[in-house]
């Protein structure tokens, strides 16, 4: 909920984000957003010249691009002598972080499916940040991972994206997510001789 006294820009961003969390959201139109904010459409366009600008601002306001590059897994994920368990813990943690951002996924995927170029651009930007982040985390957490990290990171990224799609389409299911993570981690080339 938007705080009393929040600026018009903040109110627009908060309302845009809230509209994406509605179960039966039909997408964000500038007119629908203006109605929900109690302002006219010209006010929306004054603050955000295009829908792409609005989507970018919503995501940046929530810090998604910055956080992807700055925040990493918490201490304690590494299991000495067990790269497979370490990677499993990394994926469970990472999925938990992604699951908590359901509204952002809903916004990007929903608007992207509607053909909104701004959503596709922002989704592409965030997805592009995933693999380097995963590579860095693997290098930090798994001893002697070396070149294998380059084979593993795209698989983990794809797994995360498929979990997000399943979550949005089928609803939350911790057992399904855990089973998917376990199955993927079981086949990764984590042994040093691979």
N, C-alpha and C positions, 0 to 999 in steps of 0.2 A: 504494500500500500504506500502511496506517495505521502511524504511528510507534509504537514501543514506549513505553508510558506515556501515550499519548494519553487524554484524558478520554473517558468513555463517550459523551458528546454528539458529540465529534469523530469517534469511531470509527463511530457511527451514520451521521453525515453522509458520511464517506468511503466506507463500505460501500454506502450508498444510491446514491452517485454511481458506484461501481464496478459495481454491479448493472445500471445502465443501459447500460454499455458492452458488456455481453455480447451477442454477435451474435444469439443466440436468446432474448433477454430477453422474458419474458412479462409484464413489468410488475413494479412494486414493490408487494407486499402487505406489510402491517405484520408478519405472521407470517413471511413469507419473509425479510424484513429482520432480524427478531429472531433467526431461526435462523442467518443468515449472520454476525451479530454475536456470537453466543453469549450472548445475553441473553433474558429473557422479554419477551413482548409488552407487559406493563405498564411495563417500563423504557422501551420506545420511546415509549409514550403519556405517560409522565412527562415526557420531554424535548420531545415534539412531540404536543400534544393531538389533532391531526388530520393526515391525509395532506397537506392543503393547507399546514399549518404546516411539515411536513417538506420539501415541495418548495420552498417559499419560502426556507427556511433553507439548503437545498442550493445554490440559485442565489445567494443573498446571500453565502454562505461563499466562493463562487468569484468574487464581486465583479461579476457580470454587470450588474446595474442601475447600479451606481456607475461602472463602466468605460465603459458606453455614453455616459454624460454627460460624462465627464472626459477620456477618451483620444481622440485624433484621429489623423488620418493623419500619417505621418512627413514631415519636410521633404524636399523634392526631388520631390514628385509633380507639382507645377505645371510645365507646359511653356509658356513664354511664347509667346503668339501662336497656341496650339493648344488651345482649350478641349476639343475632342473627345479629344485624346490625354490631357489632364489628367483628364478624367472617366473615360476607359478605365483609366488608372493607378489612380485612386481606387477603381474597382470591383474591379480585380484585387487591390489591397491589402485592401479590405473583405471580399472573398470569402475571401481567405487567412486573415483573422482569424476569420471565421465558420466556415470549414472546420476550423480548429484546435479549435473548440468543439463538435465532433460529438457528444460525450456529452451536452452540454446540449440540443442540438437533439433528439437521440434521446429524452431524458427528457421534454421538453415535448411533442413530437409524439406519442410513443408513449402517454404517459399521457393526453394530450388526446384521442387517438383512442379510448381506452378510456372516455371520458366523465368523466374525473376533473376536477371543477370547479376544484380548486386549480391543476392544470396549465394549464387554459385561462385562468385568471385571470393566472397568472404569464406565460404566453406573450403574452397581450394586453398586459400591462404592458411587456414587452420590445419587442414590435412597435410599441407606441405611442411608444417612445423612439427608434426607428429614423429615422422621418421628420424630426423636428426636428434630429437629429444630422446627417443627410445634408444638410438645408438649410443648416446652419451650415458644413459642410465645403465645399459648393458655393460659398457666399458667400465663404469664405476663399480658395478655390483658383482660381475662375474669374472673371476680370475682367469687369465689366459684365454679370453674369448677371441681376441684377435680378429681375423678376417671373417670368422663365423658370424660376428655381429651383423655384418652387411647382408647375410642371408636370412638372419632371424628377424631383424627389425621390420622388414616389409610384411612378414607373416603376422607379427604382433599388431602392426598397424591395421592390417586387413581384418584381423580378429576383432579388434576394438570396434571398427566400423560396422562389422556384421552384428556384433552384440548390440550396438546402438539401434540398428534397423530392427532387429528382432524385439528389442525392448519396446520400441515405439509401436510396432505393428501388433505384437502379441501381448504386451503388458509386461510388468516386472515379474521375473521368476529367477530367484537366486540359484535354485538348483540347476536350471537350464544353463545359466551363465557359468556356474562353476564347472559343470560337465563339459561345456565347450572349451573353457580355458584349460582344463585338465587334458582333454583330447589333443589340443594343439600343442601344449607343452610336451606331451609324451613323444611327439614325433620330431621335435626340433633337434637340429644337429648341435647338441650341447657338449658332447664328449670331445675331448681334445684331439682324438685320433680321426675325427671326421673332417 
